Amino acid sequence: MYNFYFSFFNTEMNWQQLISNKRLGQEAIHTEHKDDRTEFKRDYDRLIFSAPFRRLQNKTQVFPLPGSVFVHNRLTHSLEVASVGRSLGDAVANALMKKHPEWTCSSNISEIGAIVSAACLAHDLGNPPFGHSGEHAIASYFLEGPGIKYKEQLTEEQWADITHFDGNANTFRLLTHQFKGRRAGGFVLTYSTLSSIVKYPFPATEAHKQKFGYFIPEKAIYERIAKELGLKRQGAGWCRHPLTYLVEAADDICYEIMDIEDAHKLKILSFEETRDLMLGFIEPKKRAHIIERSKEVDDKNENVVYFRSCAIGALISECARVFIDNEEKILDGEFSGSLIKQSNALTREAYNACVEVARSRIYRSRDVIDTELSGYKIISTLIQLFTEAVMNPQHTYSKLLLDRVSSQYEVDSLDTYERIMAVLDYLSGMTDVFALDLYRKINGESLPMI
């Protein structure tokens, strides 16, 4: 049976090998579980009960953390992406089973929805406080700020890691790195879930617009996973795991559609603008029916919720179709771009319209810019202070600062790169609220007794 799957497509990647429940750090252990959860559902549960996942509730998505109007944070975004990812994965699994009826004896394909959902749940865990603003502050400190003096102490690959610091690579590190006192394998997730999270499977020296998939310490881990799953080599890196396209699509869908809904709640976009953007994904004949049905409800917010569900449903259906139509190309490592970019003209035009409005009206709104400015300042200050502290641990002030750092981070390493990475691990694990509070205390603006 296995030989059939390996030879079905004349390619280096095949579904039987790509879907593996082998766990990082427990490769030699085969435990019999007594409940009905699959290993991929265990991945999901392990993630959702973790401390890093809970901390996402105090990390900014786009808009400032909510006041009187609730908008999305990283936690709600991740939960919604996981929900969309499960639906998208299930749709693809069902379509694959119909396309290849000879696979009915295999239970692995039916697990695609669970794998994608777990990967979606974890995809933002490595993001530092204040999102992209935090990433830019970290990279800029070393490229343009005082941190440039450490360049001579690092290799080219190490320097690329810290000057291209990216939440995607940091997510893989968080999930797989053995921090001091912790168990081998990090979160001990399955190979397929871990591989599906990595959108950019190459090192920082090959980074495209800042994006890459893994830091130097985790390179060997990723390559071990890639070889086990039969991923195809591509230049200095690897081809994506096919399910990564589904994780990316779920993220893209939620990112744009939910930002539009939040913008309506904050009165940045009118009801009519929001309606037209969301219904742009629907064929004209169905669009008229949806508008007519929406008139049954007077509440504009409820109407937006209805329009949003229609838009997401249409996007899930179209992305699943693109994936199935391009299955062979994806498995051969020849598919380029995202599923949405390869979708039909109606979907592409509607999505591009949302992107344009988001760029011009949402991401450049005053509240968003003010949050980015504040976040940049906070992270810039913290990284400078803690980097100086780990480089000069004998100083009195350094000792005070380092007493704040958890023992799991190797701030006392003799290696410059490892000390810097320990600082980045510590900072990226902070919530926005924690980073702001620490910044105020360091600057004497907040004291415990006041």
C-alpha positions, -999 to +999 in steps of 0.1 A: +000+000+000+027+025+010+046+018-023+015+028-042+014+062-026+051+068-031+048+061-068+013+076-076+027+110-086+061+110-102+074+135-076+095+137-044+065+147-023+035+124-016+007+125+008+014+093+026+048+106+037+038+143+041+012+134+068+032+120+097+023+119+134+059+115+145+066+139+173+097+161+177+117+150+207+098+117+210+107+100+178+117+068+196+086+067+218+054+050+207+027+056+233-007+040+231-034+066+240-067+055+255-089+083+242-102+090+207-081+121+199-057+118+169-022+130+173-030+162+154-059+170+176-035+166+205-013+192+188-043+216+188-051+209+225-015+213+235-013+247+219-045+261+231-037+253+267-002+268+265+010+300+282+024+315+250-011+311+234-029+327+263-005+357+261-018+364+226-048+380+242-026+410+251-008+413+218-019+438+191-033+425+159-038+458+140-058+483+161-048+492+196-060+468+223-097+473+229-113+500+250-151+504+247-152+488+213-138+453+210-116+446+181-093+417+173-062+408+191-037+381+182-056+355+202-090+361+186-073+363+152-056+330+158-088+313+169-106+325+138-077+315+115-078+280+131-116+278+125-112+289+088-082+266+084-102+236+097-130+243+072-105+248+044-085+217+053-117+196+055-129+208+021-095+199+005-095+165+022-130+157+010-121+169-025-089+148-025-108+117-015-133+122-044-104+129-068-086+098-058-112+072-047-085+046-044-074+064-012-105+054+008-086+029+028-062+056+041-072+076+072-043+101+068-059+124+042-089+129+065-065+145+091-057+175+069-083+197+086-069+189+120-033+195+109-041+229+093-062+240+122-034+233+147-008+250+125-031+280+122-035+282+159+002+284+164+011+307+134+015+339+154+030+326+186+064+340+178+053+376+171+069+402+194+049+429+212+033+454+188+035+431+158+055+443+128+065+475+146+082+453+172+100+433+145+112+465+128+125+479+161+145+447+168+161+446+133+167+484+132+186+483+165+212+461+150+212+475+115+209+513+123+214+516+160+240+509+187+237+471+181+257+474+149+288+472+170+282+435+175+284+426+138+321+418+141+314+393+168+290+373+147+291+351+116+273+362+085+245+337+092+241+349+128+241+385+117+214+377+091+193+361+118+191+391+141+190+418+114+161+400+097+143+391+129+109+378+120+079+364+139+076+335+115+110+321+122+106+329+159+074+308+160+093+278+148+120+285+174+094+288+202+078+256+193+110+235+188+139+250+208+149+233+240+151+262+264+171+258+296+153+234+320+127+224+294+122+191+276+137+183+242+115+190+213+099+221+227+062+217+224+068+182+211+044+187+181+040+163+152+063+168+122+034+176+099+020+204+121+054+219+126+062+218+089+028+233+079+036+264+100+068+273+081+058+296+052+093+305+043+114+273+045+148+288+041+174+305+063+178+342+070+207+345+044+180+338+018+154+361+033+129+377+010+117+411+022+127+402+058+109+369+057+125+335+065+116+303+082+141+293+109+171+306+129+205+289+128+199+268+160+168+254+145+181+248+110+190+211+117+156+205+133+137+218+103+159+199+079+154+167+098+116+172+096+118+181+059+137+150+051+114+128+071+083+142+053+100+140+019+099+178+012+117+188-020+150+208-019+148+242-034+180+263-036+194+269-001+161+259+014+131+236+008+097+236-010+068+244+013+048+216+029+016+216+007-006+223+037+013+255+044-007+270+014-039+263+033-025+279+065-015+309+046-049+312+029-067+310+062-045+337+076-050+359+045-088+354+046-091+364+082-066+392+081-083+411+054-120+403+061-118+408+099-098+440+096-126+454+074-152+443+100-131+460+128-128+492+107-166+493+104-170+489+142-146+518+147-165+538+121-135+541+098-156+525+071-192+532+064-218+504+064-222+507+026-184+505+020-181+475+043-210+457+026-197+464-009-162+451-001-174+419+015-200+412-012-174+417-038-165+381-033-200+369-042-212+363-078-238+391-088-268+367-089-261+355-054-252+390-042-287+403-049-302+374-029-279+381+001-287+418+002-324+409+001-321+385+030-301+411+050-331+434+050-348+410+074-326+424+101-324+461+110-291+459+130-263+470+107-236+452+127-256+419+123-258+426+086-220+430+085-216+397+103-238+380+077-219+396+048-186+385+064-197+349+067-207+349+031-174+364+020-154+339+041-175+310+028-168+321-008-131+324-002-128+290+015-146+274-015-124+292-041-091+285-022-100+248-019-107+247-056-074+263-065-055+239-043-072+208-058-067+221-094-030+227-087-024+196-065+003+181-088+021+214-091+021+219-054+034+184-048+061+190-074+071+222-057+063+242-089+033+262-076+041+299-071+023+326-051-006+321-028-039+304-034-057+337-034-034+352-060-042+322-082-079+324-077-105+335-102-108+371-114-138+379-092-120+368-060-087+384-069-104+418-077-124+417-045-094+408-024-072+435-040-100+460-033-099+450+004-061+453+005-061+487-011-087+500+014-068+485+043-036+501+032-050+536+026-078+538+052-071+512+080-033+506+085-026+543+081-053+555+105-041+577+134-047+552+161-028+524+143+002+547+135+003+560+171+004+524+184+032+516+160+052+547+170+048+538+207+056+502+202+087+510+182+100+532+210+092+507+238+109+478+220+138+499+209+145+510+245+141+475+260+163+457+234+191+483+239+190+480+277+188+442+279+214+437+252+238+460+270+230+441+302+238+407+288+270+420+272+281+437+305+266+414+332+292+426+358+276+461+359+253+469+388+224+481+366+228+450+344+224+427+373+191+444+382+178+441+347+189+405+343+171+395+375+139+402+356+147+376+330+133+340+334+159+313+340+149+295+308+168+321+287+205+317+285+216+352+292+247+340+309+260+321+278+296+327+268+286+330+232+276+365+219+249+352+195+233+330+222+231+359+246+215+381+219+190+354+210+182+350+247+173+387+248+151+383+217+134+352+232+126+372+264+114+403+245+093+384+219+075+365+247+062+397+263+027+409+258+021+446+248+009+453+283+039+437+300+063+455+277+047+489+283+046+483+321+083+473+321+092+503+300+074+526+324+091+511+354+126+512+339+120+549+331+108+557+366+073+564+354+057+536+374+065+522+408+049+492+426+038+513+456+021+541+435 
